Amino acid sequence: VKGPAGLGVEPSNHPFLLTEPTRHNTKLRQKMAEVMFEKFSPPALFLAKQAVLTGFANGRSSALILDIGASQTTCTPIYDGYALQKNLKEAPVGGDFLDLELLEEVLAQTGREVTPHFQYKKRVQMPDPETDPDGFARIVSRREVDMSSVESSYRNWARMEVVREMKETMCSVAESEDEAERPPVSAPSNVVEPYTLPDGTEIQPGPYMYTIAERLFRPSLFKSKSLKGFNGLPKMICNTILGSDTDLRKDLLSAVIITGGSSYLRGLSERVTRSLHAPDLIGASQKFKIIAPSSGTERKFSAWIGGSILASLGSFHQMWISKQEYEEHGLAITERKCP
C-alpha cells in the first residue's frame, strides 16, 4: 500500500471500504477484516457486497443485478441496500468460458494455434506523408522469436488475451435465435473486419459472429457440460424474480441492471429485453426496465464506482467498523455492521 507500486499512502491514516463477493461468505469477510486491522491498522473498515455497490452506481438501492463477469454470472435481487441471499442465482459461465469455446472453435475450423502478440517480431512500413497522407502503417514481415525464457503461465495468459480481443472484435449477440442460425448478412452495418492473429493468419468472423455469444441464451451449444444448472440469461433473470417475494417483484422489474465486463457484447441487452417478452418468461404485458450503462468502463468497474458514491455520503460515516469496535468485539462485528 505504501510502496511505489501501491497507493502511496499510509494505511493507518485512512479508512478502507472493501468489496466482497455477493454470495455471503462469513469466513472470507472475517479473514479480510482480520488482515486489514492486524496488518494495516486502518482507523475504520467497511465491507460491501459487489451487487449492492453496482446498484448504487446506477442510482438504485433496490434492483435486480445481472453481473456477467470473467469466471461466473450472478443474478442478485437487492432491496433497500441488502443483497437477498436466498434468491441469488450463480452459474460458472462468463467471459473466460466463452474465450475457451472460441479458442476451441478457431482451432477446429482453421487448424491454427493462437499465439501471443510478443511471439512475433514485426517490421512495419510507415506511409509516405507526401504521397499518401491518409495512409496507414502496414506490417511487411513477421519473424518468430525465441520463447524458451518465457514462463508457460505468462505465455498462456497472453494467448488468452488475444482470444479475448478477438471475441470482443468479432462476436455479437443475434437479435433472435433464428438470426443466430443464419449466416451473418453482408450489409454495411453488419460488416466486421477479419481478425488478424499475431502470426498473420486472418480469421473470418462469419463462423463465430453469433455462435459464441448465443451460448449465453442457449446453453446447449456449450461443449462443456459442467454448467451447474445454467439455462440461459433470460431464464436466470425470470427465475430470480419469480423466486422473490411477490411484494418485491415490482421493484426488481423496474430496474434490471446488466453489468460486468462480459456484458459488453454488442446487442446483448437488446436480446435480453426481447427474450424476456416471451410468453413463457415475463411476457409482453408486464412492464420492466433494462438498465445497461453505455460505457464499458462503467460496466467493468461498477462496484468501484458504487463504492466511491457510498463512501462519499455523509450518513455513511455511521456505518464504519472502527478500530476500537474491532478490538472490543472481535471479528463478529463484521456480521453486525456489514449487511
C-alpha positions as CSV (number, residue, x, y, z in Angstrom):
1,V,0.0,0.0,0.0
2,K,2.8,2.4,0.9
3,G,5.4,1.4,-1.7
4,P,5.9,2.9,-5.2
5,A,3.8,0.1,-6.7
6,G,0.9,0.7,-4.3
7,L,-1.3,3.6,-3.4
8,G,1.5,5.7,-1.9
9,V,-0.4,6.4,1.3
10,E,-0.1,5.5,5.0
11,P,-2.9,2.9,5.6
12,S,-3.1,3.7,9.3
13,N,-4.3,7.2,8.4
14,H,-7.2,6.2,6.1
15,P,-10.4,4.2,6.5
16,F,-10.9,1.4,3.9
17,L,-14.0,0.3,2.1
18,L,-13.6,-3.2,0.5
19,T,-15.8,-5.0,-1.9
20,E,-16.7,-8.7,-1.3
21,P,-18.4,-11.4,-3.4
22,T,-22.2,-11.1,-3.4
23,R,-22.6,-14.6,-2.1
24,H,-22.2,-14.3,1.6
25,N,-19.1,-15.9,3.0
26,T,-18.5,-15.3,6.7
27,K,-15.0,-16.9,6.8
28,L,-13.8,-14.8,3.8
29,R,-15.1,-11.5,5.2
30,Q,-13.7,-12.1,8.6
31,K,-10.3,-13.0,7.2
32,M,-10.4,-9.8,5.2
33,A,-11.2,-7.8,8.3
34,E,-8.5,-9.6,10.3
35,V,-5.8,-8.9,7.7
36,M,-6.8,-5.3,7.3
37,F,-6.9,-4.5,11.1
38,E,-4.0,-6.6,12.2
39,K,-1.6,-5.8,9.3
40,F,-2.5,-2.3,8.1
41,S,-4.3,-1.0,11.2
42,P,-6.7,1.5,9.5
43,P,-8.9,3.7,11.7
44,A,-12.1,2.1,10.2
45,L,-13.2,-0.5,7.7
46,F,-16.4,-1.5,5.9
47,L,-17.2,-4.5,3.7
48,A,-19.9,-4.1,0.9
49,K,-21.4,-6.6,-1.5
50,Q,-20.5,-6.1,-5.1
51,A,-24.1,-6.3,-6.3
52,V,-25.2,-3.7,-3.8
53,L,-22.5,-1.3,-5.0
54,T,-23.5,-1.9,-8.6
55,G,-27.0,-0.8,-7.7
56,F,-25.6,2.4,-6.0
57,A,-23.5,3.1,-9.1
58,N,-26.7,3.2,-11.1
59,G,-28.7,5.2,-8.6
60,R,-30.7,2.3,-7.2
61,S,-30.9,0.7,-3.8
62,S,-33.5,-1.8,-5.0
63,A,-32.8,-3.6,-8.3
64,L,-32.0,-6.9,-10.0
65,I,-28.3,-7.1,-10.8
66,L,-27.2,-9.4,-13.6
67,D,-23.4,-9.5,-13.4
68,I,-21.6,-11.3,-16.3
69,G,-18.0,-11.4,-15.2
70,A,-14.9,-13.3,-16.3
71,S,-15.4,-16.5,-14.4
72,Q,-19.1,-16.6,-13.4
73,T,-22.5,-14.9,-13.9
74,T,-24.6,-13.9,-10.9
75,C,-28.2,-12.7,-10.8
76,T,-28.9,-10.9,-7.5
77,P,-32.0,-9.2,-6.1
78,I,-31.2,-6.3,-3.9
79,Y,-33.7,-4.4,-1.7
80,D,-33.0,-1.3,0.3
81,G,-29.3,-1.9,0.0
82,Y,-29.4,-5.5,1.1
83,A,-28.5,-8.5,-1.2
84,L,-31.2,-11.1,-0.8
85,Q,-29.1,-14.3,-0.5
86,K,-32.0,-16.8,-0.6
87,N,-32.8,-15.9,-4.3
88,L,-29.3,-15.3,-5.6
89,K,-28.5,-17.3,-8.7
90,E,-25.0,-18.2,-9.8
91,A,-23.6,-20.0,-12.9
92,P,-19.9,-20.8,-13.8
93,V,-20.4,-19.1,-17.1
94,G,-18.5,-15.9,-18.0
95,G,-16.1,-14.3,-20.4
96,D,-13.3,-16.8,-19.8
97,F,-15.7,-19.7,-20.6
98,L,-16.7,-18.0,-23.9
99,D,-13.0,-17.4,-24.7
100,L,-12.2,-21.1,-24.3
101,E,-15.1,-22.0,-26.6
102,L,-13.9,-19.6,-29.2
103,L,-10.3,-20.9,-29.0
104,E,-11.6,-24.4,-29.5
105,E,-13.7,-23.4,-32.5
106,V,-10.9,-21.4,-34.1
107,L,-8.6,-24.4,-33.8
108,A,-11.2,-26.8,-35.2
109,Q,-12.1,-24.5,-38.1
110,T,-8.6,-23.3,-39.2
111,G,-6.2,-25.6,-37.6
112,R,-4.2,-22.6,-36.4
113,E,-3.0,-22.2,-32.8
114,V,-3.4,-18.8,-31.2
115,T,-0.1,-17.3,-30.2
116,P,0.8,-14.3,-28.0
117,H,1.5,-10.9,-29.7
118,F,5.1,-10.9,-28.5
119,Q,5.9,-14.3,-30.1
120,Y,6.4,-12.5,-33.4
121,K,8.6,-9.5,-34.2
122,K,7.0,-7.3,-36.8
123,R,8.6,-5.0,-39.3
124,V,6.3,-2.1,-40.1
125,Q,6.3,0.2,-43.2
126,M,5.1,3.7,-42.5
127,P,3.1,5.6,-45.2
128,D,4.8,8.4,-47.1
129,P,3.2,11.6,-45.8
130,E,3.6,13.3,-49.2
131,T,2.2,10.7,-51.5
132,D,-0.2,9.0,-49.0
133,P,-1.1,11.5,-46.2
134,D,-4.1,9.4,-45.0
135,G,-2.4,6.0,-45.3
136,F,-1.9,3.5,-42.5
137,A,1.2,1.7,-41.4
138,R,1.3,-1.9,-42.7
139,I,3.2,-4.9,-41.5
140,V,5.6,-6.1,-44.2
141,S,7.2,-9.1,-42.4
142,R,7.0,-11.2,-39.2
143,R,9.7,-13.2,-37.5
144,E,9.1,-15.7,-34.7
145,V,11.2,-15.1,-31.7
146,D,12.7,-17.5,-29.1
147,M,10.1,-18.1,-26.4
148,S,12.2,-20.5,-24.2
149,S,12.8,-17.9,-21.5
150,V,9.1,-17.0,-21.2
151,E,7.1,-18.8,-18.4
152,S,4.3,-21.0,-19.7
153,S,1.8,-19.4,-17.4
154,Y,2.5,-15.9,-18.8
155,R,2.5,-17.2,-22.3
156,N,-0.9,-18.8,-21.8
157,W,-2.3,-15.6,-20.2
158,A,-1.1,-13.5,-23.2
159,R,-2.5,-16.1,-25.6
160,M,-5.9,-15.9,-23.9
161,E,-5.7,-12.1,-24.1
162,V,-5.5,-12.4,-27.9
163,V,-8.6,-14.7,-27.8
164,R,-10.5,-12.1,-25.6
165,E,-9.6,-9.4,-28.1
166,M,-10.8,-11.5,-31.0
167,K,-14.1,-12.2,-29.2
168,E,-14.7,-8.5,-28.5
169,T,-13.8,-7.6,-32.0
170,M,-15.8,-10.2,-34.0
171,C,-18.6,-11.6,-31.8
172,S,-22.1,-10.1,-31.4
173,V,-25.4,-11.2,-30.0
174,A,-28.0,-12.1,-32.7
175,E,-31.4,-10.3,-32.5
176,S,-33.1,-13.7,-32.3
177,E,-32.5,-17.4,-32.2
178,D,-33.4,-17.6,-35.9
179,E,-30.9,-14.9,-36.9
180,A,-28.2,-16.8,-34.9
181,E,-28.8,-19.8,-37.1
182,R,-28.4,-17.9,-40.4
183,P,-25.0,-16.7,-41.8
184,P,-24.3,-13.0,-41.0
185,V,-25.8,-10.7,-43.5
186,S,-23.2,-8.8,-45.6
187,A,-24.9,-5.4,-45.1
188,P,-22.7,-2.4,-44.4
189,S,-24.0,-2.1,-40.8
190,N,-23.1,-5.7,-40.2
191,V,-19.7,-5.9,-41.8
192,V,-17.0,-7.0,-39.3
193,E,-13.4,-6.9,-40.4
194,P,-11.4,-10.2,-40.2
195,Y,-9.2,-10.5,-37.1
196,T,-5.5,-10.9,-37.8
197,L,-3.7,-13.3,-35.5
198,P,-0.1,-12.4,-34.4
199,D,1.3,-14.8,-36.9
200,G,-0.6,-13.0,-39.8
201,T,-3.5,-15.5,-40.2
202,E,-6.8,-13.8,-40.9
203,I,-9.8,-15.2,-39.1
204,Q,-13.1,-14.5,-40.8
205,P,-15.9,-13.6,-38.4
206,G,-18.6,-15.5,-40.2
207,P,-18.5,-18.8,-38.3
208,Y,-18.1,-17.2,-34.9
209,M,-20.0,-13.9,-35.2
210,Y,-23.2,-15.1,-33.4
211,T,-22.5,-18.7,-32.3
212,I,-20.2,-17.8,-29.4
213,A,-22.5,-15.2,-27.7
214,E,-25.5,-17.4,-28.5
215,R,-24.3,-19.8,-25.8
216,L,-25.4,-17.3,-23.1
217,F,-29.0,-17.8,-24.4
218,R,-28.8,-21.4,-25.5
219,P,-26.5,-23.3,-23.1
220,S,-27.0,-26.5,-25.1
221,L,-24.4,-25.0,-27.6
222,F,-21.7,-25.2,-24.9
223,K,-19.3,-28.1,-25.4
224,S,-18.7,-28.3,-21.7
225,K,-21.4,-29.9,-19.7
226,S,-20.4,-28.6,-16.2
227,L,-22.8,-25.6,-16.2
228,K,-24.4,-26.3,-12.8
229,G,-28.0,-25.8,-14.0
230,F,-27.4,-22.7,-16.1
231,N,-30.3,-22.4,-18.5
232,G,-29.7,-19.0,-20.2
233,L,-29.6,-15.4,-19.1
234,P,-33.4,-14.7,-19.7
235,K,-34.5,-17.7,-17.6
236,M,-31.9,-16.9,-15.0
237,I,-33.5,-13.4,-14.6
238,C,-37.0,-14.8,-14.7
239,N,-36.3,-17.5,-12.1
240,T,-34.7,-15.0,-9.7
241,I,-37.7,-12.7,-9.9
242,L,-40.2,-15.5,-9.5
243,G,-38.3,-16.8,-6.5
244,S,-38.5,-13.4,-4.8
245,D,-41.4,-12.3,-2.6
246,T,-44.4,-11.0,-4.5
247,D,-44.2,-7.6,-2.9
248,L,-40.6,-7.1,-4.2
249,R,-41.1,-8.1,-7.8
250,K,-42.3,-4.7,-9.0
251,D,-39.2,-3.0,-7.6
252,L,-36.9,-5.7,-9.2
253,L,-38.6,-5.4,-12.6
254,S,-38.3,-1.6,-12.5
255,A,-34.5,-1.9,-12.6
256,V,-32.8,-4.9,-14.2
257,I,-29.2,-3.8,-14.3
258,I,-26.8,-5.6,-16.7
259,T,-23.2,-5.2,-15.7
260,G,-19.8,-6.9,-15.8
261,G,-17.1,-6.8,-18.5
262,S,-18.5,-9.7,-20.4
263,S,-21.9,-8.0,-20.7
264,Y,-20.4,-5.5,-23.3
265,L,-21.0,-7.9,-26.2
266,R,-22.8,-6.0,-29.0
267,G,-26.6,-6.4,-28.8
268,L,-26.7,-8.3,-25.5
269,S,-29.1,-6.0,-23.6
270,E,-31.4,-5.7,-26.6
271,R,-31.6,-9.5,-26.9
272,V,-32.3,-9.9,-23.2
273,T,-35.2,-7.5,-23.5
274,R,-36.7,-9.3,-26.4
275,S,-36.3,-12.7,-24.8
276,L,-38.0,-11.6,-21.6
277,H,-41.1,-10.6,-23.5
278,A,-41.6,-14.2,-24.5
279,P,-44.9,-15.7,-23.1
280,D,-43.1,-18.4,-21.1
281,L,-41.0,-15.8,-19.3
282,I,-42.1,-12.3,-18.2
283,G,-44.5,-11.8,-21.1
284,A,-45.4,-8.9,-23.3
285,S,-47.9,-7.3,-20.9
286,Q,-45.6,-7.0,-17.9
287,K,-43.5,-3.8,-17.8
288,F,-39.9,-4.0,-16.9
289,K,-36.8,-1.8,-17.4
290,I,-33.4,-2.9,-18.5
291,I,-30.5,-0.6,-17.4
292,A,-27.2,-1.2,-19.2
293,P,-24.6,1.6,-18.9
294,S,-23.3,2.6,-22.4
295,S,-19.7,2.8,-21.2
296,G,-17.7,-0.4,-21.0
297,T,-15.7,1.2,-18.1
298,E,-18.9,1.7,-16.1
299,R,-19.8,-1.9,-16.5
300,K,-16.4,-3.3,-15.7
301,F,-15.9,-1.1,-12.6
302,S,-19.5,-0.6,-11.4
303,A,-18.7,-1.9,-7.9
304,W,-15.8,0.5,-7.6
305,I,-17.9,3.4,-8.8
306,G,-20.7,2.4,-6.4
307,G,-18.2,2.2,-3.5
308,S,-16.9,5.7,-4.2
309,I,-20.5,7.0,-4.2
310,L,-21.4,5.2,-0.9
311,A,-18.2,6.3,0.9
312,S,-18.9,10.0,-0.1
313,L,-22.3,10.0,1.6
314,G,-22.5,11.9,4.9
315,S,-24.6,9.3,6.6
316,F,-22.1,6.5,5.7
317,H,-19.7,7.5,8.4
318,Q,-22.0,6.0,11.0
319,M,-21.6,2.6,9.3
320,W,-17.8,2.2,9.6
321,I,-16.3,-0.5,11.8
322,S,-13.9,1.4,13.9
323,K,-10.6,0.0,15.1
324,Q,-11.9,0.4,18.7
325,E,-15.0,-1.6,17.9
326,Y,-12.9,-4.4,16.3
327,E,-10.7,-4.6,19.4
328,E,-13.8,-4.7,21.7
329,H,-16.0,-7.2,19.8
330,G,-13.6,-9.1,17.6
331,L,-14.4,-10.5,14.1
332,A,-18.1,-10.9,15.0
333,I,-18.6,-7.2,14.5
334,T,-18.4,-7.7,10.7
335,E,-21.7,-9.6,10.7
336,R,-23.4,-6.9,12.8
337,K,-22.3,-3.8,10.9
338,C,-21.8,-5.0,7.3
339,P,-25.0,-6.3,5.7
